[in-house]
Each structure stands twice: as structure tokens, then as C-alpha cells.
Amino acid sequence: MRLYRFLTGPDDASFCHRVSEALNRGWELYGPPSLVFDAEQGRTICGQAIVKEVEGNYSSDLELSDH
């Protein structure tokens, strides 16, 4: 089955570490990153879609972060 996640967070080192951790756990980038400026908070927010092929059957109670 194919899993999908969308990681989001402030454009900082911690976001890059989250994406790097996912890549090192077998996830792959899916499309380009997205950026949006949050004028209220005065910061840029990043988003990155990732996908991963795993064994098993999909269930909506599947904990995606465990893969």
C-alpha cells in the first residue's frame, strides 16, 4: 500500500530535520515544497508532501508517523 503524509511547520532547521528524518525512514518526496507567509506571526510556513510504499492493508486508524 502507498502512504501519504504532508509535513508542515515554520521554515527553520527543525522542519528540515523532520523531513530529513522521514527521508531516512524510507519516505520519498512527493512534489515540490510549498511556502506561505503568515503575516500575523511574521514567519514563513513550509509544507512538503511525502509518500512511502509499505506492506499491509490501509486502515484509517493507521498511525502514519510509525512508518
PQR file with spaces between the fields and no chain letter, atoms N, CA, C, O and H, PARSE charges and radii, in Angstrom:
ATOM       1  N    MET     1       0.854   -1.171    0.000 -0.4000 1.5000
ATOM       2  CA   MET     1       0.000    0.000    0.000 -0.0000 2.0000
ATOM       3  C    MET     1       0.895    1.227    0.000  0.5500 1.7000
ATOM       4  O    MET     1       2.055    1.164    0.407 -0.5500 1.4000
ATOM       5  N    ARG     2       0.362    2.306   -0.446 -0.4000 1.5000
ATOM       6  CA   ARG     2       1.102    3.567   -0.501 -0.0000 2.0000
ATOM       7  C    ARG     2       0.541    4.514    0.549  0.5500 1.7000
ATOM       8  O    ARG     2      -0.666    4.746    0.617 -0.5500 1.4000
ATOM       9  H    ARG     2      -0.580    2.357   -0.777  0.4000 1.0000
ATOM      10  N    LEU     3       1.443    5.061    1.370 -0.4000 1.5000
ATOM      11  CA   LEU     3       1.050    6.004    2.410 -0.0000 2.0000
ATOM      12  C    LEU     3       1.417    7.418    1.990  0.5500 1.7000
ATOM      13  O    LEU     3       2.360    7.625    1.227 -0.5500 1.4000
ATOM      14  H    LEU     3       2.424    4.872    1.315  0.4000 1.0000
ATOM      15  N    TYR     4       0.667    8.381    2.490 -0.4000 1.5000
ATOM      16  CA   TYR     4       0.868    9.796    2.175 -0.0000 2.0000
ATOM      17  C    TYR     4       0.866   10.599    3.462  0.5500 1.7000
ATOM      18  O    TYR     4       0.033   10.382    4.342 -0.5500 1.4000
ATOM      19  H    TYR     4      -0.099    8.212    3.110  0.4000 1.0000
ATOM      20  N    ARG     5       1.797   11.520    3.565 -0.4000 1.5000
ATOM      21  CA   ARG     5       1.818   12.466    4.683 -0.0000 2.0000
ATOM      22  C    ARG     5       2.133   13.847    4.129  0.5500 1.7000
ATOM      23  O    ARG     5       2.766   13.974    3.081 -0.5500 1.4000
ATOM      24  H    ARG     5       2.475   11.696    2.851  0.4000 1.0000
ATOM      25  N    PHE     6       1.692   14.876    4.834 -0.4000 1.5000
ATOM      26  CA   PHE     6       2.029   16.247    4.476 -0.0000 2.0000
ATOM      27  C    PHE     6       2.607   16.892    5.728  0.5500 1.7000
ATOM      28  O    PHE     6       1.889   17.156    6.693 -0.5500 1.4000
ATOM      29  H    PHE     6       1.178   14.773    5.686  0.4000 1.0000
ATOM      30  N    LEU     7       3.902   17.142    5.700 -0.4000 1.5000
ATOM      31  CA   LEU     7       4.583   17.756    6.834 -0.0000 2.0000
ATOM      32  C    LEU     7       4.496   19.269    6.707  0.5500 1.7000
ATOM      33  O    LEU     7       4.669   19.815    5.617 -0.5500 1.4000
ATOM      34  H    LEU     7       4.485   16.928    4.916  0.4000 1.0000
ATOM      35  N    THR     8       4.232   19.939    7.809 -0.4000 1.5000
ATOM      36  CA   THR     8       4.180   21.401    7.811 -0.0000 2.0000
ATOM      37  C    THR     8       4.907   21.924    9.040  0.5500 1.7000
ATOM      38  O    THR     8       5.058   21.222   10.040 -0.5500 1.4000
ATOM      39  H    THR     8       4.091   19.495    8.694  0.4000 1.0000
ATOM      40  N    GLY     9       5.347   23.154    8.945 -0.4000 1.5000
ATOM      41  CA   GLY     9       5.971   23.800   10.087 -0.0000 2.0000
ATOM      42  C    GLY     9       6.688   25.056    9.670  0.5500 1.7000
ATOM      43  O    GLY     9       6.819   25.339    8.479 -0.5500 1.4000
ATOM      44  H    GLY     9       5.224   23.724    8.133  0.4000 1.0000
ATOM      45  N    PRO    10       7.162   25.824   10.661 -0.5600 1.5000
ATOM      46  CA   PRO    10       7.924   27.035   10.364  0.2800 2.0000
ATOM      47  C    PRO    10       9.164   26.707    9.535  0.5500 1.7000
ATOM      48  O    PRO    10       9.745   25.631    9.679 -0.5500 1.4000
ATOM      49  N    ASP    11       9.560   27.620    8.681 -0.4000 1.5000
ATOM      50  CA   ASP    11      10.742   27.441    7.832 -0.0000 2.0000
ATOM      51  C    ASP    11      11.988   27.613    8.695  0.5500 1.7000
ATOM      52  O    ASP    11      12.584   28.688    8.747 -0.5500 1.4000
ATOM      53  H    ASP    11       9.088   28.494    8.563  0.4000 1.0000
ATOM      54  N    ASP    12      12.368   26.527    9.370 -0.4000 1.5000
ATOM      55  CA   ASP    12      13.549   26.567   10.236 -0.0000 2.0000
ATOM      56  C    ASP    12      14.227   25.202   10.218  0.5500 1.7000
ATOM      57  O    ASP    12      13.782   24.285    9.528 -0.5500 1.4000
ATOM      58  H    ASP    12      11.883   25.654    9.328  0.4000 1.0000
ATOM      59  N    ALA    13      15.294   25.078   10.973 -0.4000 1.5000
ATOM      60  CA   ALA    13      16.070   23.841   10.988 -0.0000 2.0000
ATOM      61  C    ALA    13      15.250   22.654   11.476  0.5500 1.7000
ATOM      62  O    ALA    13      15.457   21.534   11.007 -0.5500 1.4000
ATOM      63  H    ALA    13      15.656   25.822   11.534  0.4000 1.0000
ATOM      64  N    SER    14      14.327   22.872   12.403 -0.4000 1.5000
ATOM      65  CA   SER    14      13.550   21.747   12.924 -0.0000 2.0000
ATOM      66  C    SER    14      12.664   21.143   11.824  0.5500 1.7000
ATOM      67  O    SER    14      12.472   19.928   11.792 -0.5500 1.4000
ATOM      68  H    SER    14      14.159   23.781   12.784  0.4000 1.0000
ATOM      69  N    PHE    15      12.131   21.965   10.936 -0.4000 1.5000
ATOM      70  CA   PHE    15      11.338   21.438    9.826 -0.0000 2.0000
ATOM      71  C    PHE    15      12.226   20.606    8.907  0.5500 1.7000
ATOM      72  O    PHE    15      11.836   19.518    8.485 -0.5500 1.4000
ATOM      73  H    PHE    15      12.288   22.953   10.962  0.4000 1.0000
ATOM      74  N    CYS    16      13.400   21.105    8.601 -0.4000 1.5000
ATOM      75  CA   CYS    16      14.336   20.370    7.737 -0.0000 2.0000
ATOM      76  C    CYS    16      14.735   19.048    8.380  0.5500 1.7000
ATOM      77  O    CYS    16      14.879   18.043    7.683 -0.5500 1.4000
ATOM      78  H    CYS    16      13.717   21.990    8.944  0.4000 1.0000
ATOM      79  N    HIS    17      14.915   19.034    9.688 -0.4000 1.5000
ATOM      80  CA   HIS    17      15.241   17.791   10.388 -0.0000 2.0000
ATOM      81  C    HIS    17      14.082   16.796   10.307  0.5500 1.7000
ATOM      82  O    HIS    17      14.317   15.598   10.152 -0.5500 1.4000
ATOM      83  H    HIS    17      14.798   19.850   10.254  0.4000 1.0000
ATOM      84  N    ARG    18      12.844   17.265   10.409 -0.4000 1.5000
ATOM      85  CA   ARG    18      11.681   16.374   10.299 -0.0000 2.0000
ATOM      86  C    ARG    18      11.611   15.737    8.917  0.5500 1.7000
ATOM      87  O    ARG    18      11.346   14.541    8.793 -0.5500 1.4000
ATOM      88  H    ARG    18      12.653   18.239   10.535  0.4000 1.0000
ATOM      89  N    VAL    19      11.849   16.536    7.879 -0.4000 1.5000
ATOM      90  CA   VAL    19      11.845   15.999    6.515 -0.0000 2.0000
ATOM      91  C    VAL    19      13.007   15.025    6.346  0.5500 1.7000
ATOM      92  O    VAL    19      12.830   13.950    5.772 -0.5500 1.4000
ATOM      93  H    VAL    19      12.065   17.507    7.980  0.4000 1.0000
ATOM      94  N    SER    20      14.188   15.385    6.834 -0.4000 1.5000
ATOM      95  CA   SER    20      15.362   14.510    6.725 -0.0000 2.0000
ATOM      96  C    SER    20      15.128   13.187    7.450  0.5500 1.7000
ATOM      97  O    SER    20      15.492   12.127    6.939 -0.5500 1.4000
ATOM      98  H    SER    20      14.332   16.258    7.300  0.4000 1.0000
ATOM      99  N    GLU    21      14.527   13.241    8.631 -0.4000 1.5000
ATOM     100  CA   GLU    21      14.225   12.022    9.371 -0.0000 2.0000
ATOM     101  C    GLU    21      13.278   11.127    8.572  0.5500 1.7000
ATOM     102  O    GLU    21      13.488    9.917    8.487 -0.5500 1.4000
ATOM     103  H    GLU    21      14.232   14.101    9.046  0.4000 1.0000
ATOM     104  N    ALA    22      12.241   11.720    7.990 -0.4000 1.5000
ATOM     105  CA   ALA    22      11.287   10.939    7.191 -0.0000 2.0000
ATOM     106  C    ALA    22      11.988   10.306    5.987  0.5500 1.7000
ATOM     107  O    ALA    22      11.740    9.141    5.674 -0.5500 1.4000
ATOM     108  H    ALA    22      12.071   12.702    8.059  0.4000 1.0000
ATOM     109  N    LEU    23      12.851   11.050    5.315 -0.4000 1.5000
ATOM     110  CA   LEU    23      13.576   10.505    4.168 -0.0000 2.0000
ATOM     111  C    LEU    23      14.449    9.326    4.594  0.5500 1.7000
ATOM     112  O    LEU    23      14.545    8.332    3.874 -0.5500 1.4000
ATOM     113  H    LEU    23      13.053   11.996    5.569  0.4000 1.0000
ATOM     114  N    ASN    24      15.075    9.432    5.738 -0.4000 1.5000
ATOM     115  CA   ASN    24      15.933    8.361    6.235 -0.0000 2.0000
ATOM     116  C    ASN    24      15.144    7.174    6.768  0.5500 1.7000
ATOM     117  O    ASN    24      15.721    6.117    7.021 -0.5500 1.4000
ATOM     118  H    ASN    24      14.997   10.240    6.323  0.4000 1.0000
ATOM     119  N    ARG    25      13.831    7.331    6.943 -0.4000 1.5000
ATOM     120  CA   ARG    25      12.955    6.228    7.345 -0.0000 2.0000
ATOM     121  C    ARG    25      12.235    5.618    6.142  0.5500 1.7000
ATOM     122  O    ARG    25      11.314    4.817    6.299 -0.5500 1.4000
ATOM     123  H    ARG    25      13.362    8.190    6.736  0.4000 1.0000
ATOM     124  N    GLY    26      12.667    6.006    4.941 -0.4000 1.5000
ATOM     125  CA   GLY    26      12.143    5.394    3.728 -0.0000 2.0000
ATOM     126  C    GLY    26      11.072    6.177    2.994  0.5500 1.7000
ATOM     127  O    GLY    26      10.626    5.745    1.931 -0.5500 1.4000
ATOM     128  H    GLY    26      13.415    6.657    4.813  0.4000 1.0000
ATOM     129  N    TRP    27      10.644    7.318    3.524 -0.4000 1.5000
ATOM     130  CA   TRP    27       9.665    8.145    2.826 -0.0000 2.0000
ATOM     131  C    TRP    27      10.366    8.831    1.655  0.5500 1.7000
ATOM     132  O    TRP    27      11.583    9.016    1.679 -0.5500 1.4000
ATOM     133  H    TRP    27      11.006    7.669    4.387  0.4000 1.0000
ATOM     134  N    GLU    28       9.598    9.208    0.629 -0.4000 1.5000
ATOM     135  CA   GLU    28      10.117    9.913   -0.533 -0.0000 2.0000
ATOM     136  C    GLU    28       9.353   11.213   -0.726  0.5500 1.7000
ATOM     137  O    GLU    28       8.158   11.296   -0.441 -0.5500 1.4000
ATOM     138  H    GLU    28       8.610    9.058    0.609  0.4000 1.0000
ATOM     139  N    LEU    29      10.060   12.227   -1.213 -0.4000 1.5000
ATOM     140  CA   LEU    29       9.399   13.499   -1.503 -0.0000 2.0000
ATOM     141  C    LEU    29       8.364   13.289   -2.598  0.5500 1.7000
ATOM     142  O    LEU    29       8.581   12.517   -3.533 -0.5500 1.4000
ATOM     143  H    LEU    29      11.030   12.160   -1.444  0.4000 1.0000
ATOM     144  N    TYR    30       7.243   13.980   -2.474 -0.4000 1.5000
ATOM     145  CA   TYR    30       6.178   13.901   -3.468 -0.0000 2.0000
ATOM     146  C    TYR    30       5.842   15.330   -3.878  0.5500 1.7000
ATOM     147  O    TYR    30       5.115   16.034   -3.178 -0.5500 1.4000
ATOM     148  H    TYR    30       7.067   14.608   -1.715  0.4000 1.0000
ATOM     149  N    GLY    31       6.370   15.741   -5.002 -0.4000 1.5000
ATOM     150  CA   GLY    31       6.139   17.102   -5.475 -0.0000 2.0000
ATOM     151  C    GLY    31       7.052   18.106   -4.793  0.5500 1.7000
ATOM     152  O    GLY    31       7.827   17.759   -3.902 -0.5500 1.4000
ATOM     153  H    GLY    31       6.961   15.168   -5.571  0.4000 1.0000
ATOM     154  N    PRO    32       6.949   19.347   -5.223 -0.5600 1.5000
ATOM     155  CA   PRO    32       7.809   20.393   -4.654  0.2800 2.0000
ATOM     156  C    PRO    32       7.284   20.851   -3.288  0.5500 1.7000
ATOM     157  O    PRO    32       6.115   20.650   -2.959 -0.5500 1.4000
ATOM     158  N    PRO    33       8.166   21.467   -2.505 -0.5600 1.5000
ATOM     159  CA   PRO    33       7.709   22.030   -1.233  0.2800 2.0000
ATOM     160  C    PRO    33       6.821   23.245   -1.496  0.5500 1.7000
ATOM     161  O    PRO    33       6.869   23.844   -2.571 -0.5500 1.4000
ATOM     162  N    SER    34       6.022   23.593   -0.511 -0.4000 1.5000
ATOM     163  CA   SER    34       5.207   24.803   -0.616 -0.0000 2.0000
ATOM     164  C    SER    34       5.593   25.734    0.527  0.5500 1.7000
ATOM     165  O    SER    34       5.979   25.288    1.608 -0.5500 1.4000
ATOM     166  H    SER    34       5.983   23.107    0.362  0.4000 1.0000
ATOM     167  N    LEU    35       5.484   27.016    0.273 -0.4000 1.5000
ATOM     168  CA   LEU    35       5.793   28.039    1.268 -0.0000 2.0000
ATOM     169  C    LEU    35       4.667   29.053    1.296  0.5500 1.7000
ATOM     170  O    LEU    35       4.106   29.411    0.261 -0.5500 1.4000
ATOM     171  H    LEU    35       5.171   27.378   -0.605  0.4000 1.0000
ATOM     172  N    VAL    36       4.348   29.503    2.483 -0.4000 1.5000
ATOM     173  CA   VAL    36       3.354   30.553    2.632 -0.0000 2.0000
ATOM     174  C    VAL    36       3.836   31.471    3.763  0.5500 1.7000
ATOM     175  O    VAL    36       4.408   31.001    4.747 -0.5500 1.4000
ATOM     176  H    VAL    36       4.804   29.212    3.324  0.4000 1.0000
ATOM     177  N    PHE    37       3.604   32.759    3.619 -0.4000 1.5000
ATOM     178  CA   PHE    37       4.000   33.707    4.664 -0.0000 2.0000
ATOM     179  C    PHE    37       2.820   33.982    5.573  0.5500 1.7000
ATOM     180  O    PHE    37       1.757   34.401    5.116 -0.5500 1.4000
ATOM     181  H    PHE    37       3.139   33.140    2.821  0.4000 1.0000
ATOM     182  N    ASP    38       3.010   33.745    6.856 -0.4000 1.5000
ATOM     183  CA   ASP    38       1.997   34.024    7.876 -0.0000 2.0000
ATOM     184  C    ASP    38       2.264   35.437    8.398  0.5500 1.7000
ATOM     185  O    ASP    38       3.104   35.630    9.276 -0.5500 1.4000
ATOM     186  H    ASP    38       3.874   33.405    7.227  0.4000 1.0000
ATOM     187  N    ALA    39       1.545   36.425    7.853 -0.4000 1.5000
ATOM     188  CA   ALA    39       1.772   37.819    8.217 -0.0000 2.0000
ATOM     189  C    ALA    39       1.460   38.087    9.682  0.5500 1.7000
ATOM     190  O    ALA    39       2.103   38.927   10.312 -0.5500 1.4000
ATOM     191  H    ALA    39       0.862   36.269    7.139  0.4000 1.0000
ATOM     192  N    GLU    40       0.479   37.379   10.225 -0.4000 1.5000
ATOM     193  CA   GLU    40       0.113   37.570   11.625 -0.0000 2.0000
ATOM     194  C    GLU    40       1.242   37.154   12.567  0.5500 1.7000
ATOM     195  O    GLU    40       1.513   37.825   13.563 -0.5500 1.4000
ATOM     196  H    GLU    40      -0.043   36.696    9.713  0.4000 1.0000
ATOM     197  N    GLN    41       1.896   36.037   12.238 -0.4000 1.5000
ATOM     198  CA   GLN    41       3.018   35.555   13.049 -0.0000 2.0000
ATOM     199  C    GLN    41       4.364   36.110   12.575  0.5500 1.7000
ATOM     200  O    GLN    41       5.361   36.035   13.293 -0.5500 1.4000
ATOM     201  H    GLN    41       1.676   35.492   11.429  0.4000 1.0000
ATOM     202  N    GLY    42       4.382   36.666   11.358 -0.4000 1.5000
ATOM     203  CA   GLY    42       5.617   37.206   10.806 -0.0000 2.0000
ATOM     204  C    GLY    42       6.635   36.135   10.473  0.5500 1.7000
ATOM     205  O    GLY    42       7.832   36.335   10.678 -0.5500 1.4000
ATOM     206  H    GLY    42       3.571   36.726   10.775  0.4000 1.0000
ATOM     207  N    ARG    43       6.168   34.973    9.951 -0.4000 1.5000
ATOM     208  CA   ARG    43       7.097   33.887    9.635 -0.0000 2.0000
ATOM     209  C    ARG    43       6.606   33.111    8.414  0.5500 1.7000
ATOM     210  O    ARG    43       5.432   33.163    8.050 -0.5500 1.4000
ATOM     211  H    ARG    43       5.196   34.811    9.784  0.4000 1.0000
ATOM     212  N    THR    44       7.525   32.405    7.805 -0.4000 1.5000
ATOM     213  CA   THR    44       7.220   31.566    6.652 -0.0000 2.0000
ATOM     214  C    THR    44       6.935   30.152    7.131  0.5500 1.7000
ATOM     215  O    THR    44       7.652   29.618    7.977 -0.5500 1.4000
ATOM     216  H    THR    44       8.480   32.363    8.101  0.4000 1.0000
ATOM     217  N    ILE    45       5.882   29.549    6.586 -0.4000 1.5000
ATOM     218  CA   ILE    45       5.495   28.182    6.902 -0.0000 2.0000
ATOM     219  C    ILE    45       5.784   27.312    5.674  0.5500 1.7000
ATOM     220  O    ILE    45       5.429   27.668    4.551 -0.5500 1.4000
ATOM     221  H    ILE    45       5.299   29.983    5.899  0.4000 1.0000
ATOM     222  N    CYS    46       6.432   26.171    5.908 -0.4000 1.5000
ATOM     223  CA   CYS    46       6.761   25.215    4.841 -0.0000 2.0000
ATOM     224  C    CYS    46       5.795   24.049    4.862  0.5500 1.7000
ATOM     225  O    CYS    46       5.207   23.728    5.895 -0.5500 1.4000
ATOM     226  H    CYS    46       6.720   25.883    6.821  0.4000 1.0000
ATOM     227  N    GLY    47       5.641   23.427    3.721 -0.4000 1.5000
ATOM     228  CA   GLY    47       4.889   22.189    3.613 -0.0000 2.0000
ATOM     229  C    GLY    47       5.574   21.284    2.610  0.5500 1.7000
ATOM     230  O    GLY    47       6.061   21.745    1.578 -0.5500 1.4000
ATOM     231  H    GLY    47       6.119   23.688    2.882  0.4000 1.0000
ATOM     232  N    GLN    48       5.612   19.991    2.914 -0.4000 1.5000
ATOM     233  CA   GLN    48       6.207   19.029    1.995 -0.0000 2.0000
ATOM     234  C    GLN    48       5.424   17.729    2.050  0.5500 1.7000
ATOM     235  O    GLN    48       5.268   17.127    3.112 -0.5500 1.4000
ATOM     236  H    GLN    48       5.217   19.616    3.753  0.4000 1.0000
ATOM     237  N    ALA    49       4.933   17.305    0.893 -0.4000 1.5000
ATOM     238  CA   ALA    49       4.256   16.014    0.798 -0.0000 2.0000
ATOM     239  C    ALA    49       5.310   14.922    0.683  0.5500 1.7000
ATOM     240  O    ALA    49       6.335   15.093    0.024 -0.5500 1.4000
ATOM     241  H    ALA    49       5.059   17.795    0.030  0.4000 1.0000
ATOM     242  N    ILE    50       5.031   13.773    1.351 -0.4000 1.5000
ATOM     243  CA   ILE    50       5.912   12.618    1.270 -0.0000 2.0000
ATOM     244  C    ILE    50       5.056   11.358    1.115  0.5500 1.7000
ATOM     245  O    ILE    50       3.915   11.315    1.575 -0.5500 1.4000
ATOM     246  H    ILE    50       4.197   13.635    1.886  0.4000 1.0000
ATOM     247  N    VAL    51       5.613   10.342    0.468 -0.4000 1.5000
ATOM     248  CA   VAL    51       4.911    9.078    0.259 -0.0000 2.0000
ATOM     249  C    VAL    51       5.852    7.921    0.583  0.5500 1.7000
ATOM     250  O    VAL    51       7.074    8.066    0.575 -0.5500 1.4000
ATOM     251  H    VAL    51       6.540   10.377    0.095  0.4000 1.0000
ATOM     252  N    LYS    52       5.236    6.752    0.872 -0.4000 1.5000
ATOM     253  CA   LYS    52       6.025    5.562    1.191 -0.0000 2.0000
ATOM     254  C    LYS    52       5.219    4.318    0.854  0.5500 1.7000
ATOM     255  O    LYS    52       4.023    4.244    1.138 -0.5500 1.4000
ATOM     256  H    LYS    52       4.243    6.634    0.878  0.4000 1.0000
ATOM     257  N    GLU    53       5.884    3.342    0.247 -0.4000 1.5000
ATOM     258  CA   GLU    53       5.283    2.035   -0.023 -0.0000 2.0000
ATOM     259  C    GLU    53       5.562    1.129    1.169  0.5500 1.7000
ATOM     260  O    GLU    53       6.711    0.999    1.591 -0.5500 1.4000
ATOM     261  H    GLU    53       6.856    3.402    0.016  0.4000 1.0000
ATOM     262  N    VAL    54       4.510    0.491    1.724 -0.4000 1.5000
ATOM     263  CA   VAL    54       4.666   -0.433    2.845 -0.0000 2.0000
ATOM     264  C    VAL    54       3.775   -1.654    2.618  0.5500 1.7000
ATOM     265  O    VAL    54       2.851   -1.625    1.805 -0.5500 1.4000
ATOM     266  H    VAL    54       3.577    0.596    1.381  0.4000 1.0000
ATOM     267  N    GLU    55       4.068   -2.709    3.339 -0.4000 1.5000
ATOM     268  CA   GLU    55       3.254   -3.925    3.291 -0.0000 2.0000
ATOM     269  C    GLU    55       1.963   -3.705    4.074  0.5500 1.7000
ATOM     270  O    GLU    55       1.896   -2.842    4.950 -0.5500 1.4000
ATOM     271  H    GLU    55       4.819   -2.733    3.999  0.4000 1.0000
ATOM     272  N    GLY    56       0.958   -4.480    3.757 -0.4000 1.5000
ATOM     273  CA   GLY    56      -0.269   -4.453    4.529 -0.0000 2.0000
ATOM     274  C    GLY    56      -1.421   -3.791    3.802  0.5500 1.7000
ATOM     275  O    GLY    56      -1.321   -3.418    2.633 -0.5500 1.4000
ATOM     276  H    GLY    56       1.012   -5.181    3.046  0.4000 1.0000
ATOM     277  N    ASN    57      -2.515   -3.658    4.528 -0.4000 1.5000
ATOM     278  CA   ASN    57      -3.729   -3.049    4.008 -0.0000 2.0000
ATOM     279  C    ASN    57      -3.998   -1.738    4.728  0.5500 1.7000
ATOM     280  O    ASN    57      -3.743   -1.603    5.925 -0.5500 1.4000
ATOM     281  H    ASN    57      -2.596   -3.961    5.477  0.4000 1.0000
ATOM     282  N    TYR    58      -4.510   -0.790    3.988 -0.4000 1.5000
ATOM     283  CA   TYR    58      -4.799    0.522    4.557 -0.0000 2.0000
ATOM     284  C    TYR    58      -5.972    0.459    5.533  0.5500 1.7000
ATOM     285  O    TYR    58      -6.954   -0.250    5.314 -0.5500 1.4000
ATOM     286  H    TYR    58      -4.717   -0.899    3.015  0.4000 1.0000
ATOM     287  N    SER    59      -5.838    1.220    6.607 -0.4000 1.5000
ATOM     288  CA   SER    59      -6.907    1.409    7.578 -0.0000 2.0000
ATOM     289  C    SER    59      -6.825    2.851    8.059  0.5500 1.7000
ATOM     290  O    SER    59      -5.726    3.374    8.244 -0.5500 1.4000
ATOM     291  H    SER    59      -5.040    1.797    6.785  0.4000 1.0000
ATOM     292  N    SER    60      -7.952    3.494    8.264 -0.4000 1.5000
ATOM     293  CA   SER    60      -7.951    4.899    8.684 -0.0000 2.0000
ATOM     294  C    SER    60      -7.399    5.095   10.092  0.5500 1.7000
ATOM     295  O    SER    60      -7.098    6.227   10.472 -0.5500 1.4000
ATOM     296  H    SER    60      -8.844    3.069    8.114  0.4000 1.0000
ATOM     297  N    ASP    61      -7.257    4.031   10.876 -0.4000 1.5000
ATOM     298  CA   ASP    61      -6.662    4.178   12.206 -0.0000 2.0000
ATOM     299  C    ASP    61      -5.160    3.905   12.196  0.5500 1.7000
ATOM     300  O    ASP    61      -4.536    3.844   13.255 -0.5500 1.4000
ATOM     301  H    ASP    61      -7.501    3.111   10.568  0.4000 1.0000
ATOM     302  N    LEU    62      -4.575    3.741   11.010 -0.4000 1.5000
ATOM     303  CA   LEU    62      -3.144    3.528   10.851 -0.0000 2.0000
ATOM     304  C    LEU    62      -2.391    4.770   11.324  0.5500 1.7000
ATOM     305  O    LEU    62      -2.732    5.885   10.928 -0.5500 1.4000
ATOM     306  H    LEU    62      -5.082    3.791   10.149  0.4000 1.0000
ATOM     307  N    GLU    63      -1.388    4.593   12.154 -0.4000 1.5000
ATOM     308  CA   GLU    63      -0.572    5.711   12.638 -0.0000 2.0000
ATOM     309  C    GLU    63       0.566    5.939   11.646  0.5500 1.7000
ATOM     310  O    GLU    63       1.565    5.220   11.661 -0.5500 1.4000
ATOM     311  H    GLU    63      -1.111    3.687   12.475  0.4000 1.0000
ATOM     312  N    LEU    64       0.410    6.934   10.794 -0.4000 1.5000
ATOM     313  CA   LEU    64       1.370    7.165    9.714 -0.0000 2.0000
ATOM     314  C    LEU    64       2.764    7.484   10.230  0.5500 1.7000
ATOM     315  O    LEU    64       3.752    7.096    9.606 -0.5500 1.4000
ATOM     316  H    LEU    64      -0.401    7.519   10.783  0.4000 1.0000
ATOM     317  N    SER    65       2.865    8.172   11.338 -0.4000 1.5000
ATOM     318  CA   SER    65       4.186    8.541   11.859 -0.0000 2.0000
ATOM     319  C    SER    65       4.964    7.339   12.380  0.5500 1.7000
ATOM     320  O    SER    65       6.157    7.460   12.656 -0.5500 1.4000
ATOM     321  H    SER    65       2.063    8.487   11.845  0.4000 1.0000
ATOM     322  N    ASP    66       4.314    6.172   12.523 -0.4000 1.5000
ATOM     323  CA   ASP    66       5.012    4.963   12.960 -0.0000 2.0000
ATOM     324  C    ASP    66       5.781    4.292   11.833  0.5500 1.7000
ATOM     325  O    ASP    66       6.570    3.378   12.070 -0.5500 1.4000
ATOM     326  H    ASP    66       3.344    6.073   12.299  0.4000 1.0000
ATOM     327  N    HIS    67       5.550    4.748   10.606 -0.4000 1.5000
ATOM     328  CA   HIS    67       6.195    4.096    9.451 -0.0000 2.0000
ATOM     329  C    HIS    67       7.370    4.854    9.015  0.5500 1.7000
ATOM     330  O    HIS    67       8.039    4.460    8.059 -0.5500 1.4000
ATOM     331  H    HIS    67       4.909    5.491   10.413  0.4000 1.0000
